[in-house]
Amino acid sequence: MSIARRLQALLTGLFRRDTVEAELDAEVREFYETMVERSIASGMTAREARRLAQLRFGHAAQVKEAVRDVRTGASVASLLRDVDYAFRTMRRTPIFALVVILTLAVGIGANATVFSIVSRFVLRAPPVGDPATLLAIHTTHNSGECCNNFTWPLFTDLRDQSKAFSGLAAYHDLFPASMGGNGEPERVWGQAVTANFFDVAQLPMTAGRGFARDEDNKQVIVLGHGLWQRRFAADPNITGRIIRLSGRPFTVVGVAPAGFRGLDFVLDCQFWVPIRNIDQLLPGTGNYDSRNYHWINVVGRLHPGVTQAEAAAELEVLARGLAVAHPESEKGGGFRFETAGSLSPTDRGPIMIFLAALSAVALLVLSIACANVANLSLAQAAGRQREMAVRLALGATRGRLLRQILTESLLLAMGGGVLGIALSLWATGSLAAFRFPAPVPLDLTVRVDWRVLLYSFTLCVCAGLFCGLAAAWTATRPAIAGALKGEPIFARARRFPSLRNLLVVSQIAMSLVLLCATGLFLRSLGNASRIDIGFRSSGLLMMSVDPRLHGYSAPRTIQFLDELRQRVARLPGVISAAYTDAVPLSGGHRSDNFQVEGRANYPEANESVDLYMVSPDYFDTMGTPRVAGADLPDVTGAAQRVAIVNQAFVRSFFRNEDPLGQRVVDGDRTYRIVGVVGNIKSRTIGEDTRPVLYRSLAQDLAADPSFSGYSLLVRFDRDPAASMNAVRREIRALDPTLAIFDAQTMTEHLRDALVLPRLAGTLFGVFGVIGLLLAAVGLYGVMSYWVSRRTREIGIRLAIGARAGEVQGLIVRQGLVLALIALVPGLAVAWALAKLFTSFLYGLPPHDVATFTTVPLFLGAIAFLASWIPARRAARVDPAITLRHD
């Protein structure tokens, strides 16, 4: 039979089984009738003819079985029979099947969730054409130190001189703009790109086109797919339409494809404009044509046939040539590249460590689940010894039975995998609740993709084989005579209880590792939530605007902010109001180096200083304690610049001497210190205290404007969230075209600032609890099985005078011995792995004594409870009933 006909027969048998079986019955009956008629024609009686047909061709069921094997192939037919028998076995033991599926679902779901994160941030390539040949190029300095952005002249030099790339494109990371029309004004973020950006990326557009070669200076725009859908209702006629971007008209020429948010793997870019529009949309940032202003990223598409090694060699030659041609800016410089969309070299180390630790923990959870299921399977195998002995006695081979039990195990694992994927879909959706307090929009969505499905399928196969192999080996090797008489399989060989004990010991040891990691992260989260941040967290509302995007001059911006502050201060329930260029704990802000006027700096003063521009009443509104001096005066830019510093600044620059009246210098600006305030957490919750200098926004806004907008801070004597709309109305009354963004309470902002310890604590906490429950259930199962197998012995002990307490102690001791054995390797592994978590712990050493003392004691208590319950049941055995039954 040809392959095509075999395949056709197989598909027909799968989807039209009843019809095929009826046809087969008819064919076999007709065949037998034909043979019988021929024998009768030769002179036999009907009875003799039927007997001869059965002797020659076998029973009708055998003939049909042979036909099925020919039609579908013997191996496929055998597999289908194994699957059918496995389902019938599961129907006979539904509780066992349900427990196995749920247990494996937890382990596979945990791994699928973690691998979804790995797939998103490590494995996923950007949605561009041939991503393997699209490289992100960085500059290095100081003879190899990584990494920096390009200057515009350096980019043009590389573009003009390189032969290894078919095209080089540049883009500015991200900048804000205000988009009006079609509803309320909105703050959106986009990129300024060279005209060939979409050509180099080989990006097919959803609508319209990318930029033409001559459009570097044109006011045209490509919309992101999400922005097109959300703000323009996916208008199919959007191309050619004029929209207002920061008050300027831009013509829409295209819509990027769904899923494309730029080449950076986390930034959420919503539009693209030609790169020379940066002068209008982001004025005053710097000299874009200077060899000292690093502001663009570069990607290049390799020429067909050019390898990465050849490109690296060419870039090295070009770097040496540029260092000779421009020694003042390019000396010691070089180039480094990687596949576009990869983790940046500066972030790769910490992220990979965190993901590796998370993956190891998820695999521990799955290992505990597999050990639990293997124990359950061994118990079930003991109950099936009589069935296997009968099948062996009737002629079945051990290989056939081994394959049957492994098929059952694999089907259960696949069921656990399907449920695990469903759990992972829910878990990855829940991760969206964790919001990072970044000053720019981030795309941190995690989804289950084909890589996750393939990884989960592999785990299912491995888990099914691991869980079923020991049980299959055990069940298919009974002593047939003893098994037929009903002898317990474990009564004849001690290796099987030892295997169950080994599985329990491994479960407890792995659970100890999980619980130690969980304890460290939960204690770290507790420490982080108790850290003194230096300002109040309740009763405070924050809301941001960016008048600069609408062409506001510096004086007009100051006037707008002052008037807004005064109007908001008159609202019911408002205690005070202020504004600033940045809210603390937003992930980072501007910083600079200072010198004390008239004296040499102390060695401690080499660290950078975080800079904030604030208005009067800022410290009263934020609740930052004033230590010395006065508040910032309400002065204009023409007056002498004044500043307030925190205690860390005083300690670093003045060695705790009185700083009031002293002057500090930042480049060409000099500030007179008029006050000292308490320390705050400036960038992150876990940072060491940093020096901070607060400047007058009215004085410095013109010379040093903020490019992230300005935040209004309002202190209420009530729930600030209830007054959010009232503050919005005051902004709308002053300028209805301004986009309002980052509107939230300080409590919400602090919750976002704790996202890393919250995320780590949540993930490790869930994994730790799961591991603990599985280990406890595994130990309980082993002790219960041990009690059930020794019921007769326990009855005899009680009958000859043993006390119930002695029986309980015997069983509890065995359980605790297993737990104590597991503590030794578990503590050793947990102690070694704890060093990996050093950079993620807040105010806590990795080898925290409290954690490494409490967790083993807690796990020991759980082990005692899991052993005591079956021990208590064993002590209640009635000796008379037990001995009479035996």
Summary of the structure (lengths in Angstrom):
residues: 886
radius of gyration: 36.9
end to end distance: 59.5
largest distance: 132.7
contacts: 2953
relative contact order: 0.10
helix: 56%
strand: 15%
